[in-house]
Amino acid sequence: MTKSFEKSVAANKRLHDLIPGGAHTYAKGEDQFPEHMAPVIDHGDGAHVWDVDGNEYIEYGSGLRAVSLGHRHPKVLEAVRREIDRGSNFVRPSIIELEAAERFLATVPTAEMVKFAKNGSDATTAAVKLARAVTGRPLVALCGDQAFFSIDDWFVSRTPMSAGIPAEIGDLTVAFPYGDLAATEDLFRQHDGEIACLILEAATQLDPPAGYLEGLRDLVHRHGALLIFDEMITGFRLSAAGAQGLFGVTPDLSTFGKALGNGFAVSALAGKRDYLERGGLRDSHERVFLLSTTHGAETHALAAAVAVMDVYAAEDIPARLHERGERLTKGVREVAAAAGVQDHVVVRGRPSNLVFATLDEQLQPSQLYRTLFLRELITGGVIGPSFVVSSALTDADIDRTVEVVAGACAVYRQALDAQDIQAFIGGRPVKPVFRRFV
């Protein structure tokens, strides 16, 4: 059945007229989807969403990996509704702030204190600032192989979209390669006594090499710096206690978000008491202006977080996500092989956090072939920038997804054989988020 995108096209134009970029997150931008096929969502339920034209889709990567339980999860909504009826923001802390902190620290026992905020960048930037205050050092070392840490200058200065950021700020951030302890040691030697912290995702598409995280922790501490794990994605999705709980390596500070609220705005900075108390009222060191946000402890969002943690514990959601991802991976790989594109359409990552790669005739990453693949998925009723699963996906959802992928792989094969990808993409290709010009 041919889909109409007439209302979405019109809505996208209005969005661009009123909102820079037409969206509030660059990764949700119209440029990330094929031309005239960027659905504007009307509503969602479970693992399905509907656009303003009435088209229904099976959704992956929900809310940029945030909605791991599916949309409108009844226990989360029940908790949110209950708390909204009690008021949402007061002149003093609400008792649910205590409840949420206790629940979080029981879920992530490697942390000793926690402070909540609304988005991931708040938390990662607070972690960086705290590390600089603790160590008295200026430099931040980030994992150069990983895509995103913050909207703030210390990170964005290192991307092609660094306009508006003085070069001097960019000079305060250095990069290290994932999995290479020797190169990281060299970085510390090069900037002896200047690096305040290392920040990285402990695991991404691949698990860390054996002994890597332990070695990295020891290396960082030997040089007097702090280790920060960005658990925005790995937190809850890999395990309820994050990568630190799964791999048994405790960082000095860590940051959580995304799945913590199942779509509601809540993030967390967690870690060792000695460091986090620098932002409190019981420490003798010079005070750190840590996180102080009007809406950071919004009661309904904290209620959502508590409900999410309860559901994760009661239903073993990490295991469910893993199983859903394994079923999807098996099906996609089978139909890709049947179409002869198994080397071009590639599923990567842990089953709970899957991405897909689209490779060209020379087996190089291709935005053109990504455009073709996304077009065929959307036409078949599947939407998502990745294959990141939610626990709401049913067997029927995954089986239908595999059917759509099979059709997409057949067209992919045709394009490879024709050696004329432009004829198959229907307009401009999708684009990388980080680029200097439109």
C-alpha positions as CSV (number, residue, x, y, z in Angstrom):
1,M,0.0,0.0,0.0
2,T,1.5,3.3,-1.1
3,K,1.8,5.8,1.8
4,S,0.9,9.5,1.6
5,F,3.1,12.0,3.4
6,E,1.2,15.1,2.3
7,K,0.4,16.2,5.8
8,S,3.9,15.4,7.1
9,V,5.5,17.4,4.3
10,A,3.3,20.4,5.1
11,A,4.0,20.1,8.8
12,N,7.7,19.9,8.2
13,K,7.6,23.1,6.3
14,R,5.8,24.8,9.2
15,L,8.2,23.3,11.7
16,H,11.2,24.8,9.7
17,D,9.4,28.2,9.6
18,L,9.1,28.3,13.3
19,I,11.8,26.1,14.8
20,P,15.5,26.2,13.8
21,G,16.1,22.9,12.1
22,G,12.5,21.9,12.3
23,A,13.1,19.7,15.4
24,H,14.4,20.1,18.9
25,T,17.1,17.4,18.5
26,Y,19.4,17.3,15.5
27,A,19.2,13.5,15.3
28,K,15.4,13.8,14.7
29,G,15.9,16.3,11.9
30,E,14.2,16.0,8.5
31,D,17.7,15.6,6.9
32,Q,18.1,12.3,8.7
33,F,15.3,10.8,6.6
34,P,14.7,10.4,2.9
35,E,13.4,13.5,1.1
36,H,9.6,14.0,1.5
37,M,9.6,10.8,3.7
38,A,10.1,12.3,7.2
39,P,7.0,11.5,9.1
40,V,5.7,13.9,11.7
41,I,4.4,11.8,14.6
42,D,0.9,12.2,15.9
43,H,0.9,9.6,18.7
44,G,2.4,6.3,19.8
45,D,1.4,3.1,21.7
46,G,3.7,0.3,22.7
47,A,6.2,-0.2,19.9
48,H,4.0,1.5,17.3
49,V,3.6,5.1,16.2
50,W,1.2,6.9,13.8
51,D,2.1,10.0,11.8
52,V,-0.2,12.9,10.9
53,D,-1.1,11.3,7.7
54,G,-2.5,8.3,9.6
55,N,0.4,5.9,8.6
56,E,1.3,3.3,11.2
57,Y,4.9,2.2,11.8
58,I,6.7,-0.3,14.0
59,E,9.2,1.9,15.7
60,Y,12.9,1.4,16.6
61,G,15.3,3.6,18.5
62,S,12.3,5.1,20.2
63,G,13.0,8.6,21.5
64,L,16.7,8.2,20.6
65,R,16.8,5.0,22.8
66,A,14.9,6.6,25.6
67,V,11.5,4.7,25.4
68,S,12.8,1.2,26.3
69,L,9.4,0.0,27.7
70,G,7.3,1.3,24.8
71,H,5.0,4.3,24.6
72,R,2.2,4.7,27.1
73,H,3.5,2.0,29.5
74,P,0.6,1.7,32.0
75,K,2.7,1.5,35.2
76,V,4.7,4.6,34.2
77,L,1.6,6.5,33.2
78,E,-0.1,5.5,36.5
79,A,2.8,6.9,38.5
80,V,3.0,10.1,36.5
81,R,-0.7,10.8,36.7
82,R,-0.8,10.2,40.4
83,E,2.1,12.6,41.0
84,I,0.7,15.3,38.7
85,D,-2.4,15.3,40.8
86,R,-0.2,16.2,43.8
87,G,1.5,19.2,42.3
88,S,4.6,19.3,40.2
89,N,7.1,21.9,41.6
90,F,7.5,23.3,45.1
91,V,9.6,25.9,47.0
92,R,11.4,23.0,48.8
93,P,12.3,19.4,47.9
94,S,9.5,17.0,47.5
95,I,9.6,13.7,49.4
96,I,9.7,11.9,46.0
97,E,13.2,13.3,45.5
98,L,14.3,11.2,48.5
99,E,12.3,8.2,47.2
100,A,13.8,8.5,43.7
101,A,17.4,8.9,45.1
102,E,17.0,5.9,47.3
103,R,15.5,3.8,44.5
104,F,18.3,4.9,42.1
105,L,21.1,4.1,44.5
106,A,19.6,0.7,45.2
107,T,19.4,0.0,41.5
108,V,23.0,1.3,40.8
109,P,24.8,0.2,44.0
110,T,28.2,1.3,42.7
111,A,27.1,4.9,43.1
112,E,27.0,6.6,46.5
113,M,25.1,9.8,45.7
114,V,22.9,11.0,42.9
115,K,21.6,14.4,41.6
116,F,18.8,14.6,39.1
117,A,18.5,16.9,36.1
118,K,16.4,17.0,32.9
119,N,18.8,16.0,30.0
120,G,22.0,14.2,29.5
121,S,24.1,17.2,28.6
122,D,23.4,18.8,32.0
123,A,24.7,15.7,33.7
124,T,27.8,15.1,31.6
125,T,28.9,18.8,31.8
126,A,28.3,18.8,35.5
127,A,30.5,15.7,35.8
128,V,33.3,17.4,33.8
129,K,33.1,20.5,35.9
130,L,33.2,18.5,39.1
131,A,36.3,16.6,37.9
132,R,38.0,19.8,37.1
133,A,37.2,21.2,40.5
134,V,38.4,18.1,42.3
135,T,41.7,17.8,40.4
136,G,42.4,21.5,39.7
137,R,43.2,20.6,36.1
138,P,41.9,22.1,32.9
139,L,41.8,19.3,30.3
140,V,39.1,16.9,29.5
141,A,39.9,13.7,27.6
142,L,37.0,12.1,25.7
143,C,36.7,9.0,23.6
144,G,37.2,10.1,20.1
145,D,35.6,7.0,18.6
146,Q,32.2,7.8,20.2
147,A,29.5,10.0,18.7
148,F,28.1,12.3,21.3
149,F,28.6,13.4,24.9
150,S,27.0,16.9,25.3
151,I,25.6,19.9,23.5
152,D,28.0,22.0,25.6
153,D,31.1,23.7,24.3
154,W,33.7,21.3,25.8
155,F,32.3,18.6,23.4
156,V,30.8,20.4,20.5
157,S,34.1,22.3,20.0
158,R,35.5,19.0,18.8
159,T,32.9,18.5,16.1
160,P,32.5,20.1,12.6
161,M,29.6,22.2,14.1
162,S,31.9,24.3,16.3
163,A,30.7,27.7,15.1
164,G,30.4,30.2,17.9
165,I,32.9,28.5,20.2
166,P,36.3,30.1,20.8
167,A,39.1,27.9,19.7
168,E,40.6,28.2,23.1
169,I,37.8,26.2,24.5
170,G,38.3,23.4,22.0
171,D,42.0,23.3,23.0
172,L,40.8,22.2,26.5
173,T,39.4,18.9,25.2
174,V,41.6,16.1,23.9
175,A,40.7,12.7,22.5
176,F,41.8,9.1,23.1
177,P,41.0,5.9,21.1
178,Y,38.7,3.3,22.6
179,G,40.4,0.1,23.6
180,D,44.0,1.3,23.3
181,L,45.6,1.7,26.7
182,A,49.0,2.5,25.3
183,A,47.7,5.4,23.3
184,T,45.8,6.7,26.4
185,E,49.0,6.4,28.4
186,D,50.8,8.5,25.8
187,L,48.1,11.1,26.0
188,F,48.6,11.4,29.7
189,R,52.4,11.8,29.2
190,Q,51.8,14.4,26.5
191,H,49.6,16.4,28.9
192,D,51.3,15.5,32.1
193,G,49.4,16.8,35.1
194,E,46.8,18.6,33.0
195,I,44.0,16.0,32.4
196,A,41.2,16.3,34.9
197,C,39.1,13.3,33.6
198,L,38.5,10.7,31.0
199,I,34.9,10.3,29.8
200,L,33.6,7.5,27.6
201,E,30.8,5.0,27.0
202,A,32.1,1.8,28.6
203,A,30.6,-0.2,25.8
204,T,29.1,0.7,22.4
205,Q,28.7,-1.7,19.4
206,L,31.2,-4.1,20.9
207,D,31.9,-5.2,24.5
208,P,35.2,-3.8,25.9
209,P,38.2,-5.9,25.3
210,A,39.1,-8.2,28.3
211,G,40.7,-6.2,31.0
212,Y,40.3,-2.8,29.2
213,L,38.0,-1.1,31.6
214,E,40.0,-2.3,34.6
215,G,43.2,-1.1,33.0
216,L,41.7,2.2,32.0
217,R,40.5,2.8,35.6
218,D,43.9,2.1,37.0
219,L,45.7,4.2,34.4
220,V,43.4,7.2,35.0
221,H,43.9,7.0,38.8
222,R,47.6,6.5,38.5
223,H,47.8,9.8,36.7
224,G,45.6,11.6,39.3
225,A,42.5,12.0,37.1
226,L,38.9,10.9,37.4
227,L,37.1,8.2,35.3
228,I,33.6,9.1,34.1
229,F,31.2,6.6,32.4
230,D,28.6,8.1,30.2
231,E,25.7,5.7,30.8
232,M,23.1,7.5,28.9
233,I,22.7,4.6,26.5
234,T,24.2,1.7,28.5
235,G,22.3,2.6,31.7
236,F,19.3,0.2,32.1
237,R,19.6,-1.0,28.5
238,L,22.7,-3.2,29.1
239,S,21.8,-3.8,32.7
240,A,19.7,-2.0,35.3
241,A,23.0,-1.0,37.0
242,G,24.5,0.1,33.7
243,A,27.8,-0.9,32.1
244,Q,29.5,-0.5,35.5
245,G,27.2,-3.2,36.9
246,L,27.6,-5.5,33.9
247,F,31.3,-5.3,33.6
248,G,32.2,-4.8,37.3
249,V,34.2,-1.7,37.0
250,T,33.2,1.3,39.1
251,P,33.9,4.8,37.7
252,D,34.4,7.9,39.9
253,L,31.4,9.6,38.3
254,S,28.7,8.4,35.9
255,T,25.7,9.9,34.1
256,F,22.4,8.3,33.3
257,G,19.3,9.4,31.3
258,K,17.2,8.2,28.3
259,A,15.7,4.9,29.5
260,L,15.6,6.2,33.1
261,G,12.4,8.1,32.4
262,N,10.9,6.0,29.5
263,G,10.4,9.3,27.6
264,F,9.9,11.6,30.5
265,A,12.7,14.1,31.0
266,V,15.0,13.0,33.8
267,S,18.8,12.4,33.9
268,A,21.2,11.7,36.7
269,L,24.7,12.5,37.8
270,A,25.9,9.7,40.2
271,G,29.2,8.7,41.8
272,K,31.4,8.7,44.8
273,R,30.3,10.7,47.8
274,D,33.7,12.4,48.3
275,Y,33.3,14.1,44.9
276,L,29.6,14.8,44.8
277,E,29.6,16.4,48.2
278,R,31.7,19.2,46.6
279,G,28.4,20.4,45.2
280,G,26.6,20.1,48.6
281,L,26.5,21.9,51.9
282,R,28.6,19.5,54.1
283,D,32.0,19.8,52.5
284,S,34.9,22.1,53.6
285,H,36.4,22.5,50.1
286,E,35.7,25.5,47.8
287,R,32.0,25.1,46.7
288,V,31.2,23.8,43.3
289,F,28.0,25.1,41.6
290,L,27.0,21.7,40.4
291,L,23.4,21.1,39.2
292,S,20.8,23.7,40.1
293,T,17.8,23.6,37.8
294,T,14.3,24.8,38.3
295,H,12.8,21.6,36.8
296,G,15.5,19.1,37.7
297,A,13.4,17.4,40.3
298,E,10.0,17.8,38.6
299,T,7.9,15.3,40.6
300,H,6.1,13.6,37.8
301,A,9.4,12.9,36.0
302,L,10.9,11.4,39.2
303,A,7.8,9.3,39.6
304,A,8.3,8.0,36.1
305,A,11.9,7.1,36.9
306,V,10.8,5.2,40.1
307,A,8.2,3.3,38.1
308,V,10.7,2.5,35.4
309,M,13.1,1.1,37.9
310,D,10.3,-1.0,39.5
311,V,9.3,-2.4,36.1
312,Y,12.9,-3.2,35.2
313,A,13.3,-5.1,38.5
314,A,10.0,-6.9,38.4
315,E,10.1,-8.0,34.7
316,D,13.9,-8.3,34.0
317,I,13.7,-5.8,31.2
318,P,17.4,-6.1,30.2
319,A,16.9,-9.8,29.5
320,R,13.7,-9.0,27.5
321,L,15.5,-6.4,25.4
322,H,18.4,-8.8,24.8
323,E,16.0,-11.5,23.6
324,R,14.0,-9.2,21.4
325,G,17.3,-8.0,19.8
326,E,18.6,-11.5,19.3
327,R,15.4,-12.5,17.4
328,L,15.6,-9.4,15.2
329,T,19.3,-9.9,14.5
330,K,18.8,-13.5,13.4
331,G,16.0,-12.6,11.1
332,V,17.7,-9.6,9.5
333,R,20.9,-11.5,8.9
334,E,19.0,-14.4,7.3
335,V,17.1,-12.3,4.8
336,A,20.1,-10.2,4.0
337,A,22.0,-13.3,3.2
338,A,19.1,-14.6,1.1
339,A,19.2,-11.4,-1.0
340,G,23.0,-11.6,-1.3
341,V,23.6,-8.4,0.6
342,Q,24.9,-9.8,3.9
343,D,28.1,-7.8,3.4
344,H,26.3,-4.6,2.8
345,V,23.4,-4.6,5.2
346,V,25.0,-5.3,8.5
347,V,23.5,-5.5,12.0
348,R,26.0,-4.5,14.8
349,G,26.0,-4.1,18.5
350,R,24.7,-5.9,21.6
351,P,21.2,-7.3,21.0
352,S,19.7,-4.7,23.3
353,N,21.3,-1.8,21.4
354,L,21.5,-2.7,17.7
355,V,22.4,-0.4,14.9
356,F,22.6,-1.2,11.1
357,A,25.3,-0.3,8.7
358,T,24.6,0.3,5.0
359,L,27.7,-0.3,2.9
360,D,28.3,0.4,-0.8
361,E,30.0,-1.6,-3.6
362,Q,33.4,-1.1,-2.0
363,L,32.0,-2.0,1.4
364,Q,32.3,1.5,2.7
365,P,29.6,3.3,4.8
366,S,27.2,5.0,2.4
367,Q,24.6,7.7,3.1
368,L,23.2,7.0,-0.3
369,Y,22.5,3.3,0.5
370,R,21.3,4.3,3.9
371,T,18.7,6.5,2.1
372,L,17.6,3.6,0.0
373,F,17.3,1.3,3.0
374,L,15.3,3.9,5.1
375,R,13.0,4.5,2.1
376,E,12.1,0.9,1.8
377,L,11.6,0.4,5.6
378,I,9.4,3.5,5.9
379,T,7.3,2.4,2.8
380,G,6.9,-1.0,4.5
381,G,5.8,0.5,7.8
382,V,9.0,0.4,9.8
383,I,10.7,3.5,11.1
384,G,13.9,4.2,13.0
385,P,17.4,5.4,12.6
386,S,18.6,2.1,14.1
387,F,17.3,-1.3,15.2
388,V,17.4,-0.4,18.9
389,V,14.5,-2.5,20.4
390,S,12.0,-1.7,23.1
391,S,10.5,-4.3,25.3
392,A,7.0,-3.6,23.8
393,L,8.0,-5.3,20.5
394,T,6.0,-8.5,19.9
395,D,7.0,-11.5,17.9
396,A,4.6,-10.4,15.2
397,D,6.3,-6.9,15.2
398,I,9.7,-8.4,14.7
399,D,8.5,-10.9,12.1
400,R,6.9,-8.1,10.2
401,T,10.1,-6.1,10.5
402,V,12.1,-8.9,9.0
403,E,9.6,-9.2,6.1
404,V,10.1,-5.5,5.4
405,V,13.8,-5.8,5.6
406,A,13.7,-8.7,3.2
407,G,12.0,-6.4,0.6
408,A,14.5,-3.7,1.3
409,C,17.4,-6.1,0.8
410,A,16.0,-7.2,-2.6
411,V,15.9,-3.5,-3.7
412,Y,19.4,-3.0,-2.3
413,R,20.6,-5.9,-4.4
414,Q,19.1,-4.4,-7.5
415,A,20.9,-1.1,-6.8
416,L,24.2,-2.8,-6.3
417,D,23.8,-4.7,-9.6
418,A,22.7,-1.6,-11.5
419,Q,25.6,0.4,-10.0
420,D,23.2,3.4,-10.1
421,I,22.2,4.1,-6.5
422,Q,20.8,7.6,-7.5
423,A,18.0,6.0,-9.4
424,F,16.8,4.3,-6.2
425,I,16.8,7.1,-3.6
426,G,14.1,9.5,-4.9
427,G,15.9,12.7,-4.0
428,R,18.7,14.0,-1.8
429,P,20.5,11.5,0.4
430,V,20.2,11.5,4.2
431,K,23.0,13.4,5.8
432,P,25.3,13.1,8.9
433,V,24.3,15.2,11.9
434,F,27.7,16.8,12.4
435,R,28.6,18.7,9.2
436,R,29.9,22.3,8.8
437,F,27.4,23.5,6.3
438,V,23.8,22.5,5.3
